[in-house]
Amino acid sequence: MGSTFTLQLTGLAGSRSGMMVQMEDNRPIRFLINENGRTVWKTFTGRLLVGNVGLGIPAMHDDRLDFWQVGQAANGKLVVCRGEADGPGELAIYETWEAMQPKVPEHIFEIAQEKAGLVKKPEFPEEPLDI
């Protein structure tokens, strides 16, 4: 594998139904990973769905506590970084939401879908507090 790759494609992202949707963000994203014994930033153009650059959301998966980041590249592929709190992670790339779902914790998958606009957060009425 090369040291760094950049995806600068159409600016469109594939949705779960196969329809194309406009990307909300189309900016450089980078994940810190360990590749062939060295630590490198892997970069792509797209949007960050879960976590922040350099800091993921903690979650248990496969009996292991890891920090998760999920991005969606401009071509619609899903990029997952799973790692420790203060170190490089492992990178996985998925073609579809269905392929990614069993590989990440349920709430990480739900956050990613929500941020991508595939599911809506429940809306609750707002009422003033009588104090």
C-alpha positions as CSV (number, residue, x, y, z in Angstrom):
1,M,0.0,0.0,0.0
2,G,1.1,3.6,-0.6
3,S,1.6,6.0,2.2
4,T,-1.2,8.4,1.5
5,F,-4.2,8.4,-0.8
6,T,-6.6,11.2,-1.7
7,L,-10.1,10.5,-3.2
8,Q,-11.4,13.6,-5.0
9,L,-14.3,12.3,-7.1
10,T,-17.8,13.5,-7.9
11,G,-18.8,15.1,-4.6
12,L,-21.7,12.6,-4.4
13,A,-22.3,9.9,-1.9
14,G,-24.2,6.6,-2.4
15,S,-27.1,6.1,0.0
16,R,-28.4,2.9,1.4
17,S,-31.1,2.6,-1.3
18,G,-28.5,3.1,-4.1
19,M,-29.7,6.6,-4.9
20,M,-27.1,9.4,-5.1
21,V,-27.2,12.2,-2.6
22,Q,-25.2,15.5,-2.4
23,M,-22.4,15.4,0.2
24,E,-22.9,17.9,3.0
25,D,-19.2,18.3,3.4
26,N,-16.5,17.6,0.9
27,R,-13.4,18.3,2.8
28,P,-10.1,16.5,3.6
29,I,-10.5,13.9,6.3
30,R,-7.5,12.1,7.9
31,F,-7.2,9.0,10.1
32,L,-4.0,8.1,12.0
33,I,-3.1,4.5,11.4
34,N,-0.3,2.0,11.8
35,E,0.8,0.7,8.4
36,N,3.7,-1.7,7.9
37,G,5.3,-0.7,11.2
38,R,5.0,3.0,10.8
39,T,2.4,5.6,11.8
40,V,0.9,7.6,9.0
41,W,-2.1,9.9,8.3
42,K,-4.4,8.3,5.7
43,T,-6.4,11.1,3.9
44,F,-9.5,11.2,1.7
45,T,-12.0,13.7,0.6
46,G,-15.5,13.4,2.1
47,R,-17.3,13.9,5.3
48,L,-16.7,12.7,8.9
49,L,-19.8,10.9,10.3
50,V,-18.6,9.6,13.6
51,G,-15.9,11.1,15.9
52,N,-13.6,14.0,15.3
53,V,-10.3,14.1,13.5
54,G,-7.8,12.4,15.9
55,L,-10.5,11.3,18.4
56,G,-13.1,8.6,18.0
57,I,-16.1,7.6,20.0
58,P,-15.5,4.8,22.6
59,A,-17.4,1.6,22.1
60,M,-17.1,-2.1,22.9
61,H,-16.9,-4.5,20.0
62,D,-15.5,-8.1,19.9
63,D,-14.9,-7.8,23.7
64,R,-12.5,-4.9,23.2
65,L,-12.9,-1.2,24.0
66,D,-11.8,0.9,21.0
67,F,-12.3,4.4,19.7
68,W,-14.2,4.6,16.5
69,Q,-14.3,7.1,13.6
70,V,-16.4,6.7,10.5
71,G,-16.1,8.8,7.3
72,Q,-17.8,8.7,4.0
73,A,-15.6,9.3,1.0
74,A,-16.8,11.4,-1.9
75,N,-17.4,8.2,-3.9
76,G,-19.8,6.9,-1.2
77,K,-17.4,4.3,0.3
78,L,-17.4,4.1,4.1
79,V,-14.0,4.4,5.9
80,V,-13.7,3.1,9.4
81,C,-10.9,3.7,11.8
82,R,-10.8,1.6,15.0
83,G,-8.0,2.2,17.5
84,E,-6.9,3.0,21.0
85,A,-7.5,6.4,22.6
86,D,-4.0,7.8,22.1
87,G,-2.6,5.8,19.3
88,P,-3.0,4.9,15.6
89,G,-5.9,2.7,14.5
90,E,-6.8,0.0,12.0
91,L,-8.5,1.1,8.8
92,A,-11.3,-0.7,7.0
93,I,-13.1,0.4,3.8
94,Y,-16.7,-0.8,3.0
95,E,-18.5,-0.5,-0.3
96,T,-22.0,-0.4,1.3
97,W,-23.8,0.3,4.6
98,E,-24.8,-3.3,4.7
99,A,-21.2,-4.5,4.5
100,M,-20.1,-2.1,7.3
101,Q,-23.0,-2.9,9.8
102,P,-21.8,-6.2,11.3
103,K,-18.2,-4.8,11.6
104,V,-19.0,-1.9,13.9
105,P,-20.9,-1.5,17.2
106,E,-24.6,-0.9,16.8
107,H,-24.6,2.6,18.2
108,I,-21.6,3.7,16.0
109,F,-23.6,2.4,13.0
110,E,-26.7,4.3,14.1
111,I,-24.7,7.6,14.6
112,A,-23.2,7.3,11.2
113,Q,-26.5,6.7,9.5
114,E,-28.1,9.6,11.3
115,K,-25.3,12.0,10.4
116,A,-25.5,10.8,6.8
117,G,-29.2,11.6,6.7
118,L,-30.4,8.0,6.3
119,V,-32.4,8.0,9.5
120,K,-33.9,10.9,11.5
121,K,-33.5,11.5,15.1
122,P,-36.7,11.4,17.1
123,E,-38.2,14.8,17.6
124,F,-39.6,15.8,20.9
125,P,-41.8,18.8,21.8
126,E,-40.2,21.6,23.7
127,E,-42.1,23.0,26.7
128,P,-41.1,25.7,29.1
129,L,-40.1,24.7,32.6
130,D,-42.3,26.3,35.3
131,I,-39.7,27.5,37.8
